[in-house]
Amino acid sequence: MNDQANSRTDDAADSQPDSQPDSQLVSALARGIRILQCFSMGDAELSARDLVERTGLPKPTALRLINTLAEFGLLRYSERISKYVLGTEMLSLAAPALGRMTIRQIARPMMQELADYCHGQVTLAVGYRLNMAYAEVIQGEGSAVYRSETGTRLSLSRTASGRAYLWTVPGAERERYLQETLARDPAKGELLAQRLAQAQQELRAHGCTISHGDMQREIHSVAIPLSAPIDDEYWVFSCSIAVFNISGNQLTDDIAPRLMSLVRRVEAALGSMTGAAHDMETRPWSVSAN
């Protein structure tokens, strides 16, 4: 009888949530990450007030976390501008993340060849869940396209790469992103739904998504996803060209097939020859309706 009671007590103890100190550590870690995520290419310098407002954290909590991040070299206070910037220790974290991406080394010479040919820019973006960033950016000779830095986040709705990515991830994730956008801003949500429908048609007809100046009016782009995720990460290649460097239907008739060939060669080098890009010679890109 006592053994049964003790067993029930042990089971109940095992089912209890983590101890309070552990929970506090997890919460502090999440808040610290939120602070780091406030920084971007457009917001590389932020004041303590900016960080408090953007995270919604109580000021004393935010300041403690900022000081801790600074102690570890992840943040640095610049006396010159009286603001915080990401610390150089972030480079030590980024280096192994980029180094493990073998696809970058494989694709780089092919990307350079295409970028030089079209006098444009060829990029490789990687996504996880509903976040996407550039892993490689190659500028071609004579390119008039603004060069984004490696690590820059992409818009999922306003770029050809973003829309290709949304049609590559599981349908549930795509639908969740659409519903969240509709709830936050109905007008933007409706526009996103239209763009997704158009992207689906483009993938079926051309094997790529197309952007005619959605982000920058004078820049046109095509994007093609890798056939399958690599370790749960989805990859998308894109080629962008200034409109004055494009003639007629060159984007879809010339550049898109060349980008398709690039993707196919990368897949071959990676040992992945079963996806949409490889099959494009024999059938249109297969896109699910859900």
C-alpha positions in Angstrom: 0.0 0.0 0.0 2.8 2.4 1.0 4.8 1.4 -2.1 1.8 2.3 -4.3 1.4 5.6 -2.6 5.1 6.4 -2.9 4.9 5.4 -6.6 2.1 7.8 -7.2 4.0 10.5 -5.4 7.1 9.9 -7.5 5.0 9.9 -10.7 3.4 13.2 -9.7 6.8 14.7 -9.0 8.1 13.6 -12.4 5.1 15.2 -14.1 5.7 18.6 -12.4 7.0 21.4 -14.5 10.7 22.4 -14.3 11.8 24.0 -11.1 11.3 27.7 -10.7 15.0 28.6 -11.2 15.2 26.6 -14.4 12.0 28.2 -15.7 13.5 31.6 -14.9 16.7 30.8 -16.8 14.7 29.7 -19.8 12.6 32.9 -19.6 15.7 35.1 -19.3 17.3 33.3 -22.3 14.2 33.9 -24.4 14.1 37.6 -23.5 17.8 38.0 -24.2 17.2 36.5 -27.7 14.4 38.9 -28.2 16.7 41.8 -27.6 19.3 40.5 -30.1 16.6 40.0 -32.7 15.7 43.7 -32.5 18.8 44.4 -34.6 18.8 44.2 -38.4 20.6 45.8 -41.3 18.2 48.7 -41.1 18.5 49.0 -37.4 22.1 48.2 -36.6 22.3 50.9 -33.8 19.7 51.0 -31.0 19.4 52.8 -27.7 18.4 51.2 -24.5 15.0 53.0 -24.9 14.6 51.5 -28.4 15.2 48.0 -27.0 12.8 48.5 -24.1 10.1 49.7 -26.5 10.6 47.0 -29.1 10.7 44.1 -26.7 8.0 45.3 -24.4 10.1 44.3 -21.4 10.1 46.2 -18.1 13.0 48.7 -18.2 14.9 47.2 -15.2 14.6 43.7 -16.7 15.7 44.9 -20.2 18.7 46.8 -18.7 19.9 43.8 -16.7 19.7 41.6 -19.8 21.4 44.2 -22.0 24.3 44.4 -19.4 24.6 40.6 -19.4 24.7 40.4 -23.2 27.3 43.1 -23.2 29.4 41.1 -20.7 29.4 38.1 -23.1 30.4 40.3 -26.0 27.1 39.9 -27.8 26.3 43.6 -27.4 28.5 46.6 -27.2 27.7 50.2 -26.1 29.2 52.7 -28.5 30.2 55.9 -26.7 30.5 57.6 -30.1 26.9 57.3 -31.0 25.5 56.6 -27.5 23.7 53.5 -28.7 24.1 49.7 -28.6 25.4 47.6 -31.5 25.9 43.9 -31.9 29.2 42.8 -30.4 32.1 41.1 -32.3 31.4 37.9 -30.4 28.4 37.5 -32.8 30.9 36.9 -35.6 32.2 33.9 -33.7 28.7 32.5 -33.6 28.0 33.2 -37.2 31.2 31.7 -38.6 30.4 28.1 -37.8 26.7 28.6 -38.9 27.9 29.7 -42.3 30.8 27.2 -42.4 28.5 24.2 -42.1 26.5 25.2 -45.1 28.3 23.2 -47.8 25.8 24.3 -50.4 27.4 27.8 -50.3 30.8 26.5 -51.4 29.2 24.3 -54.1 27.0 27.0 -55.5 29.3 30.0 -55.3 31.2 29.7 -58.6 27.9 28.8 -60.5 26.2 31.8 -59.0 29.1 34.1 -60.0 28.9 32.8 -63.6 25.2 33.5 -63.8 25.5 36.9 -62.1 28.3 38.0 -64.5 26.3 36.8 -67.5 23.2 38.8 -66.7 24.9 41.7 -65.1 22.8 41.2 -62.0 22.8 39.6 -58.6 22.3 35.9 -57.7 21.4 35.0 -54.1 21.0 31.9 -52.0 18.5 32.3 -49.1 17.7 29.8 -46.4 14.6 29.5 -44.3 13.5 27.8 -41.1 9.8 28.0 -40.1 8.7 31.5 -41.1 12.1 33.2 -41.1 14.3 33.6 -44.1 17.8 35.2 -44.6 20.5 35.5 -47.3 23.2 32.9 -46.9 25.1 34.0 -50.0 24.9 37.1 -52.2 26.9 37.3 -55.4 27.2 40.5 -57.4 27.8 40.2 -61.1 30.0 42.4 -63.2 28.2 45.6 -64.1 25.3 44.8 -61.7 23.0 47.7 -60.8 21.3 45.8 -58.0 21.8 46.9 -54.5 23.9 44.4 -52.7 22.3 43.0 -49.5 24.6 41.6 -46.9 24.7 38.0 -45.9 22.3 37.5 -43.0 19.8 40.1 -44.2 16.3 39.0 -43.6 13.9 38.7 -46.5 10.3 39.6 -46.9 8.3 36.5 -47.5 5.5 38.3 -49.3 7.2 40.9 -51.4 10.1 38.9 -52.8 10.2 36.1 -55.4 12.4 34.1 -53.0 9.9 34.6 -50.2 7.0 33.4 -52.2 9.0 30.4 -53.6 9.8 29.6 -50.0 6.2 29.8 -48.9 5.3 27.3 -51.6 8.1 24.9 -50.5 7.3 24.7 -46.8 4.5 22.4 -45.5 1.0 23.8 -46.3 0.1 24.2 -42.7 3.0 26.7 -42.1 2.0 28.6 -45.2 -1.6 28.8 -44.1 -0.6 29.9 -40.6 1.5 32.7 -42.0 -1.4 33.8 -44.3 -3.9 33.7 -41.4 -1.6 35.6 -39.1 -1.1 38.3 -41.7 -4.8 38.6 -42.3 -5.5 39.0 -38.6 -2.8 41.6 -38.2 -3.6 43.6 -41.3 -6.5 42.4 -43.5 -5.4 44.5 -46.5 -1.9 43.1 -46.5 -3.3 39.6 -45.9 -5.5 39.9 -49.0 -2.6 41.1 -51.1 -0.5 38.2 -49.8 -3.2 35.7 -50.8 -3.2 37.2 -54.3 0.5 37.0 -54.5 0.6 33.4 -53.3 -2.0 32.5 -55.9 0.0 34.2 -58.6 3.2 32.5 -57.4 1.5 29.1 -57.6 0.6 29.8 -61.3 4.2 30.9 -62.0 5.7 27.8 -60.5 3.4 25.6 -62.5 3.9 27.5 -65.8 7.6 28.4 -65.5 9.1 26.5 -62.6 9.9 29.7 -60.8 8.4 32.6 -59.0 8.6 36.1 -60.5 8.9 39.6 -59.0 8.3 42.6 -61.2 9.6 45.4 -59.0 7.7 44.3 -55.8 10.5 45.4 -53.5 12.3 47.9 -55.8 10.4 49.2 -58.9 13.4 48.9 -61.2 14.5 45.4 -60.1 13.0 42.2 -61.5 13.7 38.8 -60.1 13.1 35.1 -60.6 13.5 32.5 -57.8 13.6 28.7 -57.7 13.7 26.6 -54.5 15.8 23.5 -54.0 13.8 20.4 -54.4 13.9 19.3 -50.8 14.9 20.7 -47.4 18.4 20.0 -46.0 18.2 19.2 -42.4 14.8 20.9 -42.1 16.1 24.0 -43.8 14.6 25.2 -47.1 16.8 26.8 -49.7 15.9 29.2 -52.5 18.1 30.6 -55.4 17.2 33.9 -56.9 18.5 36.1 -59.8 17.7 39.8 -59.8 18.4 42.2 -62.7 17.9 45.9 -63.2 15.0 46.5 -65.7 17.3 48.4 -68.1 19.5 45.3 -68.4 16.6 43.0 -69.5 15.1 42.8 -73.0 11.7 41.4 -73.8 10.9 38.1 -72.1 14.5 37.5 -71.2 13.7 37.0 -67.5 11.5 33.9 -68.1 12.9 32.7 -71.5 16.6 33.0 -70.7 17.4 33.8 -67.1 14.9 31.4 -65.5 16.2 28.4 -67.5 19.8 29.3 -66.6 18.9 29.6 -62.9 17.0 26.2 -63.2 20.2 24.7 -64.6 22.2 26.1 -61.7 19.8 24.6 -59.2 19.9 21.3 -61.0 23.7 21.2 -60.9 23.8 22.1 -57.2 21.3 19.3 -56.5 23.5 16.9 -58.4 26.5 17.9 -56.4 24.5 17.5 -53.2 23.2 14.1 -54.4 19.6 15.3 -54.6 18.2 14.7 -58.1 14.6 13.9 -57.3 12.9 17.3 -57.1 11.1 19.9 -59.0 14.1 21.6 -60.6 15.5 18.3 -62.0 12.1 17.2 -63.3 11.4 20.5 -65.0 12.7 19.2 -68.3 9.8 16.6 -68.4 7.0 18.2 -66.4 5.9 21.5 -64.8 6.7 22.3 -61.2 4.3 20.4 -58.9 2.6 22.6 -56.4 0.0 21.4 -53.9 -3.2 23.3 -53.6 -3.3 23.3 -49.8 
